[in-house]
Amino acid sequence: MSEEQLKAFLEKVKADTSLQEKLKAAADNDGVAAIAKDAGFSISADDLKNAQSEISDEELEGVAGGGGDDCPSLALGAC
């Protein structure tokens, strides 16, 4: 995955409430990756895991209101 793919997916999530709802229901990073793939993005569960450690809490808050530590789609800020 390129960083551009993740950024593009985050931008789409910000503007698409149906994607936000799907991400909230995702059970884990595999589920998030499947949602991203269905939306036309090439993002793997490993990519999301790596992104979780690189994205700051402030960036997550700005995407979709942040989430708790138990949120599987925390890398996308969808919880």
MOPAC internal coordinates of N, CA, C and O (Angstrom, degrees):
PM7 1SCF
backbone

  N    0.0000 0     0.00 0     0.00 0    0    0    0
  C    1.4477 1     0.00 0     0.00 0    1    0    0
  C    1.5121 1   108.97 1     0.00 0    2    1    0
  O    1.2310 1   122.16 1   -38.51 1    3    2    1
  N    1.2824 1   113.46 1   141.49 1    3    2    1
  C    1.4534 1   117.19 1   173.43 1    5    3    2
  C    1.5243 1   108.67 1   -94.72 1    6    5    3
  O    1.2310 1   122.07 1   -24.02 1    7    6    5
  N    1.2997 1   113.64 1   155.98 1    7    6    5
  C    1.4645 1   118.80 1   176.42 1    9    7    6
  C    1.5277 1   109.96 1   -59.87 1   10    9    7
  O    1.2310 1   120.81 1   148.64 1   11   10    9
  N    1.3253 1   116.06 1   -31.36 1   11   10    9
  C    1.4615 1   120.81 1   179.47 1   13   11   10
  C    1.5300 1   111.05 1   -63.31 1   14   13   11
  O    1.2310 1   120.59 1   141.71 1   15   14   13
  N    1.3552 1   116.48 1   -38.29 1   15   14   13
  C    1.4666 1   120.47 1   178.73 1   17   15   14
  C    1.5259 1   110.40 1   -62.04 1   18   17   15
  O    1.2310 1   120.81 1   134.52 1   19   18   17
  N    1.3144 1   116.06 1   -45.48 1   19   18   17
  C    1.4571 1   119.84 1  -179.64 1   21   19   18
  C    1.5230 1   110.74 1   -64.70 1   22   21   19
  O    1.2310 1   120.31 1   134.63 1   23   22   21
  N    1.3295 1   117.01 1   -45.37 1   23   22   21
  C    1.4683 1   120.03 1   179.39 1   25   23   22
  C    1.5185 1   111.24 1   -61.51 1   26   25   23
  O    1.2310 1   120.38 1   138.23 1   27   26   25
  N    1.3319 1   116.87 1   -41.77 1   27   26   25
  C    1.4613 1   120.70 1   179.59 1   29   27   26
  C    1.5326 1   110.30 1   -64.38 1   30   29   27
  O    1.2310 1   120.65 1   139.63 1   31   30   29
  N    1.3353 1   116.36 1   -40.37 1   31   30   29
  C    1.4589 1   119.54 1   178.41 1   33   31   30
  C    1.5218 1   110.63 1   -65.23 1   34   33   31
  O    1.2310 1   120.17 1   137.74 1   35   34   33
  N    1.3200 1   117.28 1   -42.26 1   35   34   33
  C    1.4686 1   120.53 1   178.08 1   37   35   34
  C    1.5217 1   111.21 1   -60.17 1   38   37   35
  O    1.2310 1   120.49 1   139.14 1   39   38   37
  N    1.3247 1   116.67 1   -40.86 1   39   38   37
  C    1.4665 1   120.30 1   178.37 1   41   39   38
  C    1.5225 1   110.66 1   -63.43 1   42   41   39
  O    1.2310 1   120.54 1   138.23 1   43   42   41
  N    1.3292 1   116.57 1   -41.77 1   43   42   41
  C    1.4567 1   119.90 1   178.97 1   45   43   42
  C    1.5243 1   110.46 1   -64.81 1   46   45   43
  O    1.2310 1   120.47 1   138.92 1   47   46   45
  N    1.3370 1   116.71 1   -41.08 1   47   46   45
  C    1.4626 1   120.76 1   179.73 1   49   47   46
  C    1.5252 1   110.52 1   -61.87 1   50   49   47
  O    1.2310 1   120.44 1   138.73 1   51   50   49
  N    1.3219 1   116.76 1   -41.27 1   51   50   49
  C    1.4706 1   120.26 1   179.71 1   53   51   50
  C    1.5262 1   111.55 1   -57.55 1   54   53   51
  O    1.2310 1   120.38 1   145.25 1   55   54   53
  N    1.3163 1   116.88 1   -34.75 1   55   54   53
  C    1.4645 1   121.26 1  -174.22 1   57   55   54
  C    1.5229 1   113.65 1   -96.90 1   58   57   55
  O    1.2310 1   119.35 1   173.30 1   59   58   57
  N    1.3247 1   118.84 1    -6.70 1   59   58   57
  C    1.4604 1   121.87 1  -172.15 1   61   59   58
  C    1.5240 1   110.56 1  -122.35 1   62   61   59
  O    1.2310 1   120.54 1   -78.05 1   63   62   61
  N    1.3230 1   116.57 1   101.95 1   63   62   61
  C    1.4587 1   120.34 1  -177.08 1   65   63   62
  C    1.5276 1   112.04 1   -66.21 1   66   65   63
  O    1.2310 1   119.43 1   150.59 1   67   66   65
  N    1.3315 1   118.70 1   -29.41 1   67   66   65
  C    1.4652 1   119.29 1   178.73 1   69   67   66
  C    1.5272 1   110.33 1   -67.84 1   70   69   67
  O    1.2310 1   120.01 1   142.47 1   71   70   69
  N    1.3322 1   117.59 1   -37.53 1   71   70   69
  C    1.4665 1   120.64 1   175.12 1   73   71   70
  C    1.5212 1   110.46 1   -65.09 1   74   73   71
  O    1.2310 1   120.43 1   139.37 1   75   74   73
  N    1.3216 1   116.79 1   -40.63 1   75   74   73
  C    1.4647 1   120.41 1   178.60 1   77   75   74
  C    1.5220 1   110.39 1   -59.10 1   78   77   75
  O    1.2310 1   120.25 1   137.29 1   79   78   77
  N    1.3336 1   117.12 1   -42.71 1   79   78   77
  C    1.4575 1   120.88 1   179.53 1   81   79   78
  C    1.5241 1   111.43 1   -65.68 1   82   81   79
  O    1.2310 1   120.20 1   138.63 1   83   82   81
  N    1.3241 1   117.22 1   -41.37 1   83   82   81
  C    1.4635 1   120.80 1   177.72 1   85   83   82
  C    1.5234 1   110.51 1   -61.57 1   86   85   83
  O    1.2310 1   120.52 1   138.22 1   87   86   85
  N    1.3186 1   116.61 1   -41.78 1   87   86   85
  C    1.4649 1   120.43 1  -179.25 1   89   87   86
  C    1.5219 1   111.64 1   -66.92 1   90   89   87
  O    1.2310 1   120.25 1   144.16 1   91   90   89
  N    1.3154 1   117.12 1   -35.84 1   91   90   89
  C    1.4629 1   120.12 1   178.01 1   93   91   90
  C    1.5240 1   110.81 1   -63.36 1   94   93   91
  O    1.2310 1   120.58 1   149.89 1   95   94   93
  N    1.3279 1   116.50 1   -30.11 1   95   94   93
  C    1.4613 1   121.35 1  -178.58 1   97   95   94
  C    1.5293 1   112.58 1   -88.15 1   98   97   95
  O    1.2310 1   119.94 1   171.93 1   99   98   97
  N    1.3305 1   117.72 1    -8.07 1   99   98   97
  C    1.4654 1   120.85 1  -178.24 1  101   99   98
  C    1.5245 1   109.74 1   -64.50 1  102  101   99
  O    1.2310 1   120.99 1   -45.62 1  103  102  101
  N    1.3358 1   115.71 1   134.38 1  103  102  101
  C    1.4570 1   120.70 1  -176.94 1  105  103  102
  C    1.5222 1   112.79 1   -80.31 1  106  105  103
  O    1.2310 1   120.26 1   152.98 1  107  106  105
  N    1.3371 1   117.11 1   -27.02 1  107  106  105
  C    1.4608 1   120.67 1  -176.43 1  109  107  106
  C    1.5246 1   109.48 1  -163.66 1  110  109  107
  O    1.2310 1   120.84 1     3.32 1  111  110  109
  N    1.3347 1   116.00 1  -176.68 1  111  110  109
  C    1.4646 1   119.91 1  -178.86 1  113  111  110
  C    1.5208 1   112.58 1   -63.53 1  114  113  111
  O    1.2310 1   120.21 1   150.62 1  115  114  113
  N    1.3471 1   117.20 1   -29.38 1  115  114  113
  C    1.4618 1   119.36 1   175.85 1  117  115  114
  C    1.5249 1   110.24 1   -63.09 1  118  117  115
  O    1.2310 1   120.84 1   139.69 1  119  118  117
  N    1.3230 1   116.00 1   -40.31 1  119  118  117
  C    1.4592 1   120.37 1   177.79 1  121  119  118
  C    1.5194 1   111.92 1   -65.14 1  122  121  119
  O    1.2310 1   120.72 1   139.01 1  123  122  121
  N    1.3231 1   116.23 1   -40.99 1  123  122  121
  C    1.4667 1   120.93 1   177.97 1  125  123  122
  C    1.5267 1   109.90 1   -63.84 1  126  125  123
  O    1.2310 1   120.79 1   137.14 1  127  126  125
  N    1.3355 1   116.09 1   -42.86 1  127  126  125
  C    1.4637 1   120.26 1   179.46 1  129  127  126
  C    1.5295 1   110.93 1   -62.34 1  130  129  127
  O    1.2310 1   120.36 1   140.95 1  131  130  129
  N    1.3324 1   116.91 1   -39.05 1  131  130  129
  C    1.4623 1   120.67 1   178.34 1  133  131  130
  C    1.5303 1   110.97 1   -64.68 1  134  133  131
  O    1.2310 1   120.56 1   140.00 1  135  134  133
  N    1.3174 1   116.54 1   -40.00 1  135  134  133
  C    1.4723 1   120.94 1   177.89 1  137  135  134
  C    1.5221 1   109.76 1   -64.49 1  138  137  135
  O    1.2310 1   120.52 1   136.92 1  139  138  137
  N    1.3319 1   116.61 1   -43.08 1  139  138  137
  C    1.4675 1   120.62 1   178.38 1  141  139  138
  C    1.5258 1   110.26 1   -61.81 1  142  141  139
  O    1.2310 1   120.48 1   137.20 1  143  142  141
  N    1.3300 1   116.69 1   -42.80 1  143  142  141
  C    1.4669 1   120.62 1  -179.95 1  145  143  142
  C    1.5272 1   110.33 1   -62.76 1  146  145  143
  O    1.2310 1   120.28 1   135.89 1  147  146  145
  N    1.3222 1   117.07 1   -44.11 1  147  146  145
  C    1.4660 1   121.28 1   178.40 1  149  147  146
  C    1.5265 1   111.44 1   -60.91 1  150  149  147
  O    1.2310 1   121.07 1   151.15 1  151  150  149
  N    1.3435 1   115.56 1   -28.85 1  151  150  149
  C    1.4642 1   120.62 1   179.84 1  153  151  150
  C    1.5333 1   111.85 1   -86.22 1  154  153  151
  O    1.2310 1   120.68 1   179.03 1  155  154  153
  N    1.3470 1   116.31 1    -0.97 1  155  154  153
  C    1.4578 1   119.98 1   176.14 1  157  155  154
  C    1.5170 1   115.78 1    97.13 1  158  157  155
  O    1.2310 1   120.57 1  -162.23 1  159  158  157
  N    1.3366 1   116.51 1    17.77 1  159  158  157
  C    1.4591 1   120.53 1  -178.24 1  161  159  158
  C    1.5244 1   110.59 1  -113.88 1  162  161  159
  O    1.2310 1   120.47 1   -33.09 1  163  162  161
  N    1.3161 1   116.70 1   146.91 1  163  162  161
  C    1.4544 1   122.82 1  -179.63 1  165  163  162
  C    1.5210 1   109.17 1  -101.05 1  166  165  163
  O    1.2310 1   121.12 1   -92.38 1  167  166  165
  N    1.3430 1   115.46 1    87.62 1  167  166  165
  C    1.4643 1   122.24 1  -177.72 1  169  167  166
  C    1.5271 1   107.20 1  -133.63 1  170  169  167
  O    1.2310 1   120.06 1   -52.05 1  171  170  169
  N    1.3320 1   117.50 1   127.95 1  171  170  169
  C    1.4630 1   121.00 1   179.32 1  173  171  170
  C    1.5264 1   110.62 1   -99.98 1  174  173  171
  O    1.2310 1   121.16 1   -13.26 1  175  174  173
  N    1.3285 1   115.39 1   166.74 1  175  174  173
  C    1.4625 1   120.43 1   177.04 1  177  175  174
  C    1.5247 1   110.52 1   -61.70 1  178  177  175
  O    1.2310 1   120.29 1   142.33 1  179  178  177
  N    1.3381 1   117.04 1   -37.67 1  179  178  177
  C    1.4658 1   120.02 1   177.45 1  181  179  178
  C    1.5209 1   111.46 1   -64.75 1  182  181  179
  O    1.2310 1   120.79 1   141.77 1  183  182  181
  N    1.3441 1   116.10 1   -38.23 1  183  182  181
  C    1.4637 1   119.99 1   177.37 1  185  183  182
  C    1.5252 1   110.34 1   -60.97 1  186  185  183
  O    1.2310 1   121.08 1   138.37 1  187  186  185
  N    1.3240 1   115.55 1   -41.63 1  187  186  185
  C    1.4616 1   119.74 1   179.83 1  189  187  186
  C    1.5215 1   111.19 1   -65.76 1  190  189  187
  O    1.2310 1   120.84 1   139.29 1  191  190  189
  N    1.3308 1   116.00 1   -40.71 1  191  190  189
  C    1.4648 1   119.78 1   178.55 1  193  191  190
  C    1.5262 1   110.17 1   -60.60 1  194  193  191
  O    1.2310 1   120.76 1   135.83 1  195  194  193
  N    1.3309 1   116.16 1   -44.17 1  195  194  193
  C    1.4637 1   120.27 1   178.46 1  197  195  194
  C    1.5191 1   111.04 1   -64.54 1  198  197  195
  O    1.2310 1   120.48 1   139.98 1  199  198  197
  N    1.3190 1   116.69 1   -40.02 1  199  198  197
  C    1.4613 1   120.62 1  -179.19 1  201  199  198
  C    1.5222 1   111.22 1   -65.46 1  202  201  199
  O    1.2310 1   120.46 1   145.89 1  203  202  201
  N    1.3288 1   116.73 1   -34.11 1  203  202  201
  C    1.4642 1   119.95 1   179.56 1  205  203  202
  C    1.5186 1   111.47 1   -59.30 1  206  205  203
  O    1.2310 1   120.47 1   145.79 1  207  206  205
  N    1.3113 1   116.70 1   -34.21 1  207  206  205
  C    1.4567 1   119.37 1  -179.15 1  209  207  206
  C    1.5238 1   112.23 1   -82.87 1  210  209  207
  O    1.2310 1   120.32 1   163.85 1  211  210  209
  N    1.3241 1   116.99 1   -16.15 1  211  210  209
  C    1.4649 1   120.64 1  -176.74 1  213  211  210
  C    1.5205 1   113.59 1   -99.14 1  214  213  211
  O    1.2310 1   119.97 1   153.39 1  215  214  213
  N    1.3232 1   117.67 1   -26.61 1  215  214  213
  C    1.4643 1   121.01 1  -176.45 1  217  215  214
  C    1.5226 1   108.94 1   -86.00 1  218  217  215
  O    1.2310 1   120.89 1   -47.94 1  219  218  217
  N    1.3076 1   115.90 1   132.06 1  219  218  217
  C    1.4689 1   120.06 1  -178.48 1  221  219  218
  C    1.5264 1   110.83 1   -75.92 1  222  221  219
  O    1.2310 1   121.10 1   -20.52 1  223  222  221
  N    1.3252 1   115.51 1   159.48 1  223  222  221
  C    1.4532 1   120.51 1   177.59 1  225  223  222
  C    1.5194 1   111.14 1   -59.28 1  226  225  223
  O    1.2310 1   120.34 1   142.77 1  227  226  225
  N    1.3315 1   116.96 1   -37.23 1  227  226  225
  C    1.4581 1   120.38 1  -179.60 1  229  227  226
  C    1.5248 1   110.76 1   -64.19 1  230  229  227
  O    1.2310 1   120.11 1   139.60 1  231  230  229
  N    1.3263 1   117.39 1   -40.40 1  231  230  229
  C    1.4604 1   120.72 1   177.90 1  233  231  230
  C    1.5185 1   110.48 1   -63.92 1  234  233  231
  O    1.2310 1   120.68 1   139.81 1  235  234  233
  N    1.3215 1   116.30 1   -40.19 1  235  234  233
  C    1.4519 1   120.09 1   179.04 1  237  235  234
  C    1.5201 1   110.74 1   -64.64 1  238  237  235
  O    1.2310 1   120.14 1   136.83 1  239  238  237
  N    1.3112 1   117.34 1   -43.17 1  239  238  237
  C    1.4515 1   121.30 1   178.81 1  241  239  238
  C    1.5218 1   110.57 1   -58.00 1  242  241  239
  O    1.2310 1   120.61 1   141.31 1  243  242  241
  N    1.3252 1   116.43 1   -38.69 1  243  242  241
  C    1.4565 1   121.01 1  -178.02 1  245  243  242
  C    1.5078 1   113.89 1   -72.22 1  246  245  243
  O    1.2310 1   119.65 1   158.49 1  247  246  245
  N    1.3257 1   118.27 1   -21.51 1  247  246  245
  C    1.4621 1   120.30 1  -177.21 1  249  247  246
  C    1.5219 1   110.65 1   -75.49 1  250  249  247
  O    1.2310 1   120.67 1   124.22 1  251  250  249
  N    1.3229 1   116.32 1   -55.78 1  251  250  249
  C    1.4642 1   117.80 1  -176.79 1  253  251  250
  C    1.5204 1   112.48 1  -153.32 1  254  253  251
  O    1.2310 1   120.12 1  -141.30 1  255  254  253
  N    1.2876 1   117.37 1    38.70 1  255  254  253
  C    1.4392 1   120.88 1   174.94 1  257  255  254
  C    1.5109 1   115.77 1    85.03 1  258  257  255
  O    1.2310 1   120.07 1  -172.54 1  259  258  257
  N    1.3190 1   117.48 1     7.46 1  259  258  257
  C    1.4596 1   120.47 1   176.96 1  261  259  258
  C    1.5024 1   113.27 1    75.60 1  262  261  259
  O    1.2310 1   120.63 1     8.27 1  263  262  261
  N    1.3161 1   116.41 1  -171.73 1  263  262  261
  C    1.4569 1   121.10 1  -179.05 1  265  263  262
  C    1.5162 1   110.28 1  -167.63 1  266  265  263
  O    1.2310 1   121.05 1    -6.77 1  267  266  265
  N    1.3046 1   115.59 1   173.23 1  267  266  265
  C    1.4464 1   120.44 1   179.06 1  269  267  266
  C    1.5163 1   110.89 1   -84.89 1  270  269  267
  O    1.2310 1   121.03 1    -8.12 1  271  270  269
  N    1.3323 1   115.64 1   171.88 1  271  270  269
  C    1.4569 1   121.12 1  -179.73 1  273  271  270
  C    1.5205 1   112.02 1   -65.09 1  274  273  271
  O    1.2310 1   120.06 1   157.80 1  275  274  273
  N    1.3367 1   117.50 1   -22.20 1  275  274  273
  C    1.4477 1   120.15 1  -178.91 1  277  275  274
  C    1.5195 1   112.40 1   -91.61 1  278  277  275
  O    1.2310 1   120.10 1  -170.19 1  279  278  277
  N    1.3008 1   117.41 1     9.81 1  279  278  277
  C    1.4648 1   122.26 1  -178.30 1  281  279  278
  C    1.5290 1   110.02 1   -81.58 1  282  281  279
  O    1.2310 1   119.19 1   -63.60 1  283  282  281
  N    1.3421 1   119.15 1   116.40 1  283  282  281
  C    1.4610 1   120.87 1  -177.76 1  285  283  282
  C    1.5221 1   113.26 1   -66.97 1  286  285  283
  O    1.2310 1   119.77 1   154.64 1  287  286  285
  N    1.2993 1   118.05 1   -25.36 1  287  286  285
  C    1.4602 1   119.49 1  -178.99 1  289  287  286
  C    1.5086 1   111.46 1  -104.57 1  290  289  287
  O    1.2310 1   120.63 1  -147.74 1  291  290  289
  N    1.3210 1   116.41 1    32.26 1  291  290  289
  C    1.4579 1   122.57 1  -178.24 1  293  291  290
  C    1.5119 1   111.65 1   -58.86 1  294  293  291
  O    1.2310 1   120.09 1   146.86 1  295  294  293
  N    1.3365 1   117.44 1   -33.14 1  295  294  293
  C    1.4586 1   119.58 1  -179.89 1  297  295  294
  C    1.5104 1   111.19 1   -61.17 1  298  297  295
  O    1.2310 1   121.01 1   156.78 1  299  298  297
  N    1.3139 1   115.67 1   -23.22 1  299  298  297
  C    1.4573 1   119.69 1   179.89 1  301  299  298
  C    1.5115 1   111.80 1  -102.80 1  302  301  299
  O    1.2310 1   120.10 1   177.69 1  303  302  301
  N    1.2932 1   117.41 1    -2.31 1  303  302  301
  C    1.4621 1   120.93 1   178.26 1  305  303  302
  C    1.5118 1   112.89 1    64.80 1  306  305  303
  O    1.2310 1   120.32 1  -153.20 1  307  306  305
  N    1.3113 1   116.99 1    26.80 1  307  306  305
  C    1.4613 1   119.93 1  -174.39 1  309  307  306
  C    1.5148 1   114.07 1   -88.29 1  310  309  307
  O    1.2310 1   118.88 1   175.78 1  311  310  309
  N    1.2847 1   119.74 1    -4.22 1  311  310  309
  C    1.4624 1   121.32 1  -178.86 1  313  311  310
  C    1.5129 1   110.85 1  -101.40 1  314  313  311
  O    1.2310 1   120.10 1   180.00 1  315  314  313

